Amino acid sequence: MGLKNKYNGKELSNNNKHKRLALVKDYFGWLARKRVLLVNPTLDLE
């Protein structure tokens, strides 16, 4: 994944990328549990 820091343009560390992906997965999981979404689109992401 080529995520970059918006302030300095440097690529984010793997740890930072993992934390951001975990937040997105948690959010979509919550939306699926609340039935806002029919399925969680992040289930196949690692």
mmCIF file of the N, C-alpha and C atoms, coordinates in Angstrom:
data_MODEL
# 
_entry.id   MODEL 
# 
loop_
_atom_site.group_PDB 
_atom_site.id 
_atom_site.type_symbol 
_atom_site.label_atom_id 
_atom_site.label_alt_id 
_atom_site.label_comp_id 
_atom_site.label_asym_id 
_atom_site.label_entity_id 
_atom_site.label_seq_id 
_atom_site.pdbx_PDB_ins_code 
_atom_site.Cartn_x 
_atom_site.Cartn_y 
_atom_site.Cartn_z 
_atom_site.occupancy 
_atom_site.B_iso_or_equiv 
_atom_site.pdbx_formal_charge 
_atom_site.auth_seq_id 
_atom_site.auth_comp_id 
_atom_site.auth_asym_id 
_atom_site.auth_atom_id 
_atom_site.pdbx_PDB_model_num 
ATOM 1   N N  . MET A 1 1  ? 0.853   -1.168  0.000  1.00 0.00 ? 1  MET A N  1 
ATOM 2   C CA . MET A 1 1  ? 0.000   0.000   0.000  1.00 0.00 ? 1  MET A CA 1 
ATOM 3   C C  . MET A 1 1  ? 0.900   1.234   0.000  1.00 0.00 ? 1  MET A C  1 
ATOM 4   N N  . GLY A 1 2  ? 0.622   2.208   -0.805 1.00 0.00 ? 2  GLY A N  1 
ATOM 5   C CA . GLY A 1 2  ? 1.439   3.405   -0.898 1.00 0.00 ? 2  GLY A CA 1 
ATOM 6   C C  . GLY A 1 2  ? 0.862   4.582   -0.145 1.00 0.00 ? 2  GLY A C  1 
ATOM 7   N N  . LEU A 1 3  ? 0.516   4.398   1.114  1.00 0.00 ? 3  LEU A N  1 
ATOM 8   C CA . LEU A 1 3  ? -0.029  5.505   1.901  1.00 0.00 ? 3  LEU A CA 1 
ATOM 9   C C  . LEU A 1 3  ? 1.086   6.452   2.304  1.00 0.00 ? 3  LEU A C  1 
ATOM 10  N N  . LYS A 1 4  ? 0.804   7.738   2.178  1.00 0.00 ? 4  LYS A N  1 
ATOM 11  C CA . LYS A 1 4  ? 1.814   8.742   2.510  1.00 0.00 ? 4  LYS A CA 1 
ATOM 12  C C  . LYS A 1 4  ? 1.283   9.712   3.553  1.00 0.00 ? 4  LYS A C  1 
ATOM 13  N N  . ASN A 1 5  ? 2.195   10.244  4.322  1.00 0.00 ? 5  ASN A N  1 
ATOM 14  C CA . ASN A 1 5  ? 1.881   11.264  5.311  1.00 0.00 ? 5  ASN A CA 1 
ATOM 15  C C  . ASN A 1 5  ? 1.464   12.531  4.575  1.00 0.00 ? 5  ASN A C  1 
ATOM 16  N N  . LYS A 1 6  ? 0.327   13.100  4.925  1.00 0.00 ? 6  LYS A N  1 
ATOM 17  C CA . LYS A 1 6  ? -0.162  14.268  4.199  1.00 0.00 ? 6  LYS A CA 1 
ATOM 18  C C  . LYS A 1 6  ? 0.638   15.526  4.509  1.00 0.00 ? 6  LYS A C  1 
ATOM 19  N N  . TYR A 1 7  ? 1.430   15.513  5.556  1.00 0.00 ? 7  TYR A N  1 
ATOM 20  C CA . TYR A 1 7  ? 2.194   16.705  5.928  1.00 0.00 ? 7  TYR A CA 1 
ATOM 21  C C  . TYR A 1 7  ? 3.583   16.752  5.291  1.00 0.00 ? 7  TYR A C  1 
ATOM 22  N N  . ASN A 1 8  ? 4.244   15.591  5.202  1.00 0.00 ? 8  ASN A N  1 
ATOM 23  C CA . ASN A 1 8  ? 5.603   15.617  4.663  1.00 0.00 ? 8  ASN A CA 1 
ATOM 24  C C  . ASN A 1 8  ? 5.776   14.758  3.409  1.00 0.00 ? 8  ASN A C  1 
ATOM 25  N N  . GLY A 1 9  ? 4.748   14.039  2.984  1.00 0.00 ? 9  GLY A N  1 
ATOM 26  C CA . GLY A 1 9  ? 4.810   13.243  1.761  1.00 0.00 ? 9  GLY A CA 1 
ATOM 27  C C  . GLY A 1 9  ? 5.573   11.942  1.879  1.00 0.00 ? 9  GLY A C  1 
ATOM 28  N N  . LYS A 1 10 ? 6.109   11.634  3.061  1.00 0.00 ? 10 LYS A N  1 
ATOM 29  C CA . LYS A 1 10 ? 6.843   10.385  3.244  1.00 0.00 ? 10 LYS A CA 1 
ATOM 30  C C  . LYS A 1 10 ? 5.867   9.227   3.422  1.00 0.00 ? 10 LYS A C  1 
ATOM 31  N N  . GLU A 1 11 ? 6.306   8.047   2.981  1.00 0.00 ? 11 GLU A N  1 
ATOM 32  C CA . GLU A 1 11 ? 5.463   6.859   3.130  1.00 0.00 ? 11 GLU A CA 1 
ATOM 33  C C  . GLU A 1 11 ? 5.319   6.507   4.609  1.00 0.00 ? 11 GLU A C  1 
ATOM 34  N N  . LEU A 1 12 ? 4.125   6.048   4.975  1.00 0.00 ? 12 LEU A N  1 
ATOM 35  C CA . LEU A 1 12 ? 3.865   5.659   6.363  1.00 0.00 ? 12 LEU A CA 1 
ATOM 36  C C  . LEU A 1 12 ? 4.567   4.347   6.689  1.00 0.00 ? 12 LEU A C  1 
ATOM 37  N N  . SER A 1 13 ? 4.878   4.157   7.955  1.00 0.00 ? 13 SER A N  1 
ATOM 38  C CA . SER A 1 13 ? 5.489   2.902   8.394  1.00 0.00 ? 13 SER A CA 1 
ATOM 39  C C  . SER A 1 13 ? 4.459   1.777   8.302  1.00 0.00 ? 13 SER A C  1 
ATOM 40  N N  . ASN A 1 14 ? 4.951   0.549   8.261  1.00 0.00 ? 14 ASN A N  1 
ATOM 41  C CA . ASN A 1 14 ? 4.045   -0.603  8.206  1.00 0.00 ? 14 ASN A CA 1 
ATOM 42  C C  . ASN A 1 14 ? 3.134   -0.639  9.423  1.00 0.00 ? 14 ASN A C  1 
ATOM 43  N N  . ASN A 1 15 ? 3.659   -0.274  10.582 1.00 0.00 ? 15 ASN A N  1 
ATOM 44  C CA . ASN A 1 15 ? 2.857   -0.252  11.803 1.00 0.00 ? 15 ASN A CA 1 
ATOM 45  C C  . ASN A 1 15 ? 1.712   0.751   11.678 1.00 0.00 ? 15 ASN A C  1 
ATOM 46  N N  . ASN A 1 16 ? 2.003   1.924   11.139 1.00 0.00 ? 16 ASN A N  1 
ATOM 47  C CA . ASN A 1 16 ? 0.990   2.954   10.962 1.00 0.00 ? 16 ASN A CA 1 
ATOM 48  C C  . ASN A 1 16 ? -0.078  2.515   9.957  1.00 0.00 ? 16 ASN A C  1 
ATOM 49  N N  . LYS A 1 17 ? 0.361   1.864   8.876  1.00 0.00 ? 17 LYS A N  1 
ATOM 50  C CA . LYS A 1 17 ? -0.586  1.365   7.872  1.00 0.00 ? 17 LYS A CA 1 
ATOM 51  C C  . LYS A 1 17 ? -1.510  0.317   8.492  1.00 0.00 ? 17 LYS A C  1 
ATOM 52  N N  . HIS A 1 18 ? -0.931  -0.572  9.307  1.00 0.00 ? 18 HIS A N  1 
ATOM 53  C CA . HIS A 1 18 ? -1.712  -1.627  9.951  1.00 0.00 ? 18 HIS A CA 1 
ATOM 54  C C  . HIS A 1 18 ? -2.765  -1.031  10.887 1.00 0.00 ? 18 HIS A C  1 
ATOM 55  N N  . LYS A 1 19 ? -2.382  -0.003  11.648 1.00 0.00 ? 19 LYS A N  1 
ATOM 56  C CA . LYS A 1 19 ? -3.329  0.647   12.562 1.00 0.00 ? 19 LYS A CA 1 
ATOM 57  C C  . LYS A 1 19 ? -4.478  1.295   11.798 1.00 0.00 ? 19 LYS A C  1 
ATOM 58  N N  . ARG A 1 20 ? -4.160  1.961   10.700 1.00 0.00 ? 20 ARG A N  1 
ATOM 59  C CA . ARG A 1 20 ? -5.208  2.613   9.908  1.00 0.00 ? 20 ARG A CA 1 
ATOM 60  C C  . ARG A 1 20 ? -6.149  1.588   9.287  1.00 0.00 ? 20 ARG A C  1 
ATOM 61  N N  . LEU A 1 21 ? -5.592  0.491   8.768  1.00 0.00 ? 21 LEU A N  1 
ATOM 62  C CA . LEU A 1 21 ? -6.426  -0.553  8.184  1.00 0.00 ? 21 LEU A CA 1 
ATOM 63  C C  . LEU A 1 21 ? -7.319  -1.174  9.253  1.00 0.00 ? 21 LEU A C  1 
ATOM 64  N N  . ALA A 1 22 ? -6.794  -1.387  10.445 1.00 0.00 ? 22 ALA A N  1 
ATOM 65  C CA . ALA A 1 22 ? -7.586  -1.958  11.541 1.00 0.00 ? 22 ALA A CA 1 
ATOM 66  C C  . ALA A 1 22 ? -8.758  -1.043  11.889 1.00 0.00 ? 22 ALA A C  1 
ATOM 67  N N  . LEU A 1 23 ? -8.539  0.263   11.895 1.00 0.00 ? 23 LEU A N  1 
ATOM 68  C CA . LEU A 1 23 ? -9.624  1.210   12.177 1.00 0.00 ? 23 LEU A CA 1 
ATOM 69  C C  . LEU A 1 23 ? -10.715 1.136   11.117 1.00 0.00 ? 23 LEU A C  1 
ATOM 70  N N  . VAL A 1 24 ? -10.314 1.055   9.857  1.00 0.00 ? 24 VAL A N  1 
ATOM 71  C CA . VAL A 1 24 ? -11.287 0.969   8.760  1.00 0.00 ? 24 VAL A CA 1 
ATOM 72  C C  . VAL A 1 24 ? -12.075 -0.333  8.863  1.00 0.00 ? 24 VAL A C  1 
ATOM 73  N N  . LYS A 1 25 ? -11.371 -1.444  9.138  1.00 0.00 ? 25 LYS A N  1 
ATOM 74  C CA . LYS A 1 25 ? -12.051 -2.731  9.263  1.00 0.00 ? 25 LYS A CA 1 
ATOM 75  C C  . LYS A 1 25 ? -13.031 -2.731  10.433 1.00 0.00 ? 25 LYS A C  1 
ATOM 76  N N  . ASP A 1 26 ? -12.630 -2.145  11.556 1.00 0.00 ? 26 ASP A N  1 
ATOM 77  C CA . ASP A 1 26 ? -13.526 -2.055  12.716 1.00 0.00 ? 26 ASP A CA 1 
ATOM 78  C C  . ASP A 1 26 ? -14.770 -1.238  12.387 1.00 0.00 ? 26 ASP A C  1 
ATOM 79  N N  . TYR A 1 27 ? -14.581 -0.129  11.697 1.00 0.00 ? 27 TYR A N  1 
ATOM 80  C CA . TYR A 1 27 ? -15.704 0.743   11.345 1.00 0.00 ? 27 TYR A CA 1 
ATOM 81  C C  . TYR A 1 27 ? -16.695 0.025   10.426 1.00 0.00 ? 27 TYR A C  1 
ATOM 82  N N  . PHE A 1 28 ? -16.190 -0.632  9.380  1.00 0.00 ? 28 PHE A N  1 
ATOM 83  C CA . PHE A 1 28 ? -17.091 -1.338  8.479  1.00 0.00 ? 28 PHE A CA 1 
ATOM 84  C C  . PHE A 1 28 ? -17.733 -2.541  9.162  1.00 0.00 ? 28 PHE A C  1 
ATOM 85  N N  . GLY A 1 29 ? -17.023 -3.185  10.086 1.00 0.00 ? 29 GLY A N  1 
ATOM 86  C CA . GLY A 1 29 ? -17.613 -4.271  10.860 1.00 0.00 ? 29 GLY A CA 1 
ATOM 87  C C  . GLY A 1 29 ? -18.764 -3.769  11.713 1.00 0.00 ? 29 GLY A C  1 
ATOM 88  N N  . TRP A 1 30 ? -18.581 -2.610  12.329 1.00 0.00 ? 30 TRP A N  1 
ATOM 89  C CA . TRP A 1 30 ? -19.640 -1.997  13.139 1.00 0.00 ? 30 TRP A CA 1 
ATOM 90  C C  . TRP A 1 30 ? -20.849 -1.652  12.265 1.00 0.00 ? 30 TRP A C  1 
ATOM 91  N N  . LEU A 1 31 ? -20.599 -1.077  11.087 1.00 0.00 ? 31 LEU A N  1 
ATOM 92  C CA . LEU A 1 31 ? -21.706 -0.752  10.176 1.00 0.00 ? 31 LEU A CA 1 
ATOM 93  C C  . LEU A 1 31 ? -22.473 -2.011  9.766  1.00 0.00 ? 31 LEU A C  1 
ATOM 94  N N  . ALA A 1 32 ? -21.765 -3.104  9.538  1.00 0.00 ? 32 ALA A N  1 
ATOM 95  C CA . ALA A 1 32 ? -22.425 -4.358  9.168  1.00 0.00 ? 32 ALA A CA 1 
ATOM 96  C C  . ALA A 1 32 ? -23.232 -4.908  10.345 1.00 0.00 ? 32 ALA A C  1 
ATOM 97  N N  . ARG A 1 33 ? -22.696 -4.832  11.561 1.00 0.00 ? 33 ARG A N  1 
ATOM 98  C CA . ARG A 1 33 ? -23.432 -5.313  12.737 1.00 0.00 ? 33 ARG A CA 1 
ATOM 99  C C  . ARG A 1 33 ? -24.690 -4.495  12.990 1.00 0.00 ? 33 ARG A C  1 
ATOM 100 N N  . LYS A 1 34 ? -24.630 -3.210  12.721 1.00 0.00 ? 34 LYS A N  1 
ATOM 101 C CA . LYS A 1 34 ? -25.795 -2.332  12.893 1.00 0.00 ? 34 LYS A CA 1 
ATOM 102 C C  . LYS A 1 34 ? -26.757 -2.412  11.713 1.00 0.00 ? 34 LYS A C  1 
ATOM 103 N N  . ARG A 1 35 ? -26.411 -3.225  10.730 1.00 0.00 ? 35 ARG A N  1 
ATOM 104 C CA . ARG A 1 35 ? -27.218 -3.441  9.527  1.00 0.00 ? 35 ARG A CA 1 
ATOM 105 C C  . ARG A 1 35 ? -27.368 -2.182  8.669  1.00 0.00 ? 35 ARG A C  1 
ATOM 106 N N  . VAL A 1 36 ? -26.383 -1.304  8.760  1.00 0.00 ? 36 VAL A N  1 
ATOM 107 C CA . VAL A 1 36 ? -26.310 -0.169  7.843  1.00 0.00 ? 36 VAL A CA 1 
ATOM 108 C C  . VAL A 1 36 ? -25.812 -0.688  6.495  1.00 0.00 ? 36 VAL A C  1 
ATOM 109 N N  . LEU A 1 37 ? -24.917 -1.684  6.549  1.00 0.00 ? 37 LEU A N  1 
ATOM 110 C CA . LEU A 1 37 ? -24.421 -2.375  5.359  1.00 0.00 ? 37 LEU A CA 1 
ATOM 111 C C  . LEU A 1 37 ? -24.887 -3.825  5.415  1.00 0.00 ? 37 LEU A C  1 
ATOM 112 N N  . LEU A 1 38 ? -25.165 -4.392  4.266  1.00 0.00 ? 38 LEU A N  1 
ATOM 113 C CA . LEU A 1 38 ? -25.570 -5.800  4.232  1.00 0.00 ? 38 LEU A CA 1 
ATOM 114 C C  . LEU A 1 38 ? -24.394 -6.722  4.511  1.00 0.00 ? 38 LEU A C  1 
ATOM 115 N N  . VAL A 1 39 ? -23.228 -6.359  4.021  1.00 0.00 ? 39 VAL A N  1 
ATOM 116 C CA . VAL A 1 39 ? -22.014 -7.153  4.243  1.00 0.00 ? 39 VAL A CA 1 
ATOM 117 C C  . VAL A 1 39 ? -20.862 -6.211  4.569  1.00 0.00 ? 39 VAL A C  1 
ATOM 118 N N  . ASN A 1 40 ? -19.863 -6.761  5.218  1.00 0.00 ? 40 ASN A N  1 
ATOM 119 C CA . ASN A 1 40 ? -18.659 -6.008  5.535  1.00 0.00 ? 40 ASN A CA 1 
ATOM 120 C C  . ASN A 1 40 ? -17.695 -6.124  4.349  1.00 0.00 ? 40 ASN A C  1 
ATOM 121 N N  . PRO A 1 41 ? -17.451 -5.037  3.612  1.00 0.00 ? 41 PRO A N  1 
ATOM 122 C CA . PRO A 1 41 ? -16.591 -5.117  2.431  1.00 0.00 ? 41 PRO A CA 1 
ATOM 123 C C  . PRO A 1 41 ? -15.112 -5.316  2.758  1.00 0.00 ? 41 PRO A C  1 
ATOM 124 N N  . THR A 1 42 ? -14.738 -5.249  4.017  1.00 0.00 ? 42 THR A N  1 
ATOM 125 C CA . THR A 1 42 ? -13.326 -5.392  4.381  1.00 0.00 ? 42 THR A CA 1 
ATOM 126 C C  . THR A 1 42 ? -12.974 -6.802  4.853  1.00 0.00 ? 42 THR A C  1 
ATOM 127 N N  . LEU A 1 43 ? -13.901 -7.742  4.773  1.00 0.00 ? 43 LEU A N  1 
ATOM 128 C CA . LEU A 1 43 ? -13.633 -9.089  5.286  1.00 0.00 ? 43 LEU A CA 1 
ATOM 129 C C  . LEU A 1 43 ? -12.455 -9.768  4.596  1.00 0.00 ? 43 LEU A C  1 
ATOM 130 N N  . ASP A 1 44 ? -12.229 -9.484  3.329  1.00 0.00 ? 44 ASP A N  1 
ATOM 131 C CA . ASP A 1 44 ? -11.151 -10.137 2.582  1.00 0.00 ? 44 ASP A CA 1 
ATOM 132 C C  . ASP A 1 44 ? -9.811  -9.414  2.684  1.00 0.00 ? 44 ASP A C  1 
ATOM 133 N N  . LEU A 1 45 ? -9.767  -8.289  3.372  1.00 0.00 ? 45 LEU A N  1 
ATOM 134 C CA . LEU A 1 45 ? -8.510  -7.548  3.498  1.00 0.00 ? 45 LEU A CA 1 
ATOM 135 C C  . LEU A 1 45 ? -7.644  -8.147  4.592  1.00 0.00 ? 45 LEU A C  1 
ATOM 136 N N  . GLU A 1 46 ? -6.342  -8.080  4.397  1.00 0.00 ? 46 GLU A N  1 
ATOM 137 C CA . GLU A 1 46 ? -5.395  -8.599  5.398  1.00 0.00 ? 46 GLU A CA 1 
ATOM 138 C C  . GLU A 1 46 ? -4.815  -7.482  6.206  1.00 0.00 ? 46 GLU A C  1 
# 
